Amino acid sequence: MFDQGTLRDELQSLKVDLASMLGSSREDILGRSKSRADAVAEQIKAAVSDLGEVLAQEEDQIAKLVADRPIAALASAFALGLVIGLALRRH
């Protein structure tokens, strides 16, 4: 039923893995964790920077739209305020 050779190989593999984990120093594990955290932080910073650029472009576009049609923008904002107010009132 059980293949003793396969079981022995698996146990030996686990033993080697455990020995390597125990052999790793705390500083080594901390260093690897810190480098991974730094890499993730850099990715997040890049994503936030890209988002900021996109939002700045959209802000300029909205400002131009409002400047071109101030009455329509004011009416739209008023209507949106009414809809939000009614929606909040019902809940």
Buried (B, 14 or more C-beta within 10 A) or exposed (E): EEEEEEEEEEEEEEEEEEEEEEEEEEEEEEEEEEEEEEEEEEEEEEEEEEEEEEEEEEEEEEEEEBEEEEEEBEEEEEEEEEEEEEEEEEE
